[in-house]
Amino acid sequence: MFESLSERLSGVFERLTSRGALTEDDVRTALREVRVALLEADVSLPVARDFVRRVQEKATGQAVTKSVTPGQQVVKIVHDELVAVLAGDGAEIGRLKIDNPPAPILMVGLQGSGKTTTTAKLAKRLKEVEHKRVLMASLDTNRPAAMEQLEILGRQIGVDTLPIVKGETAQAIARRAKQQALLGGYDVYMLDTAGRLHIDAELIQQAAEVRDIVSPRETLLVVDGLTGQVAVEVAEEFDDKIGITGVVMTRMDGDGRGGAALSMRAVTGKPIKFVGTGEKMDALEEFHPERIAGRILG
Ligand code: GDP
């Protein structure tokens, strides 16, 4: 088990006697521990460094309140800064731009990230919470099983899927979905694009063409939260090549320590809108920055 940051810091501060205000030395000693804790939580090195530098500036010279120890005070400053980075302006967490029906939502991500499951979970949420009429379509023409999986999930949650036509290209399916969404009076149509094990030129090319056909209101990247730095690299590449509007991190029910979320936010600047917390259709939550901050601090 990891020693929690709060535990580490109380040890450090027992050896320090300063009272009144946090000195530069106190803060520096504490922040060495903070940096280790961030790295253990799978925050990338440049992000951890930059984060620690900012906390250093904020903390130095801050008065230590009588009711807390210097260690607790630093933990609080670190916590607040973590929440600030994770939340951004917070306005887009849990929200999707779905005005102007039918609003296209493009779902992208690597195979196995949880993209199809997340597409259905979001559709269910849009239907039940926002009372929207949703149409889903799978563009994964290489994997008939993935197309059928979306159809099965659709039946399970009571959301329509575009009928599967064998031999159609992803681009043709996207056009048909768009037309069906218009004719059928849907509020939202969600396109579950093909996933691959790795990002390759063909995958990107196809996603870009589909994007140009439907002009999505949201392009959501689904990443496996347990893959840490890999998830961040995947996000950078998808954002660079296709342009994403937000991220859904899956498998946050696992024992990942949440550091990837911090790197994700810091590196891509894109909001984490939702998190997946299980295999069931209602295991989708709005992203809660405080929970991740708590998890990183331990
Ligand atoms: P895709 O290849 O990206 O479309 O991935 P799938 O949607 O088929 O998901 C792959 C597996 O991950 C399935 O067994 C899902 O049930 C599972 N899965 C998806 N999201 C989550 C999640 O948030 N938590 C957990 N524990 N499992 C998930």
Boltz pocket constraint, residues with backbone or C-beta under 6 A from the ligand:
constraints:
  - pocket:
      binder: B
      contacts: [[A, 109], [A, 110], [A, 111], [A, 112], [A, 113], [A, 114], [A, 115], [A, 116], [A, 117], [A, 118], [A, 195], [A, 249], [A, 250], [A, 251], [A, 252], [A, 253], [A, 254], [A, 275], [A, 276], [A, 277], [A, 278], [A, 279], [A, 283]]
      max_distance: 6.0
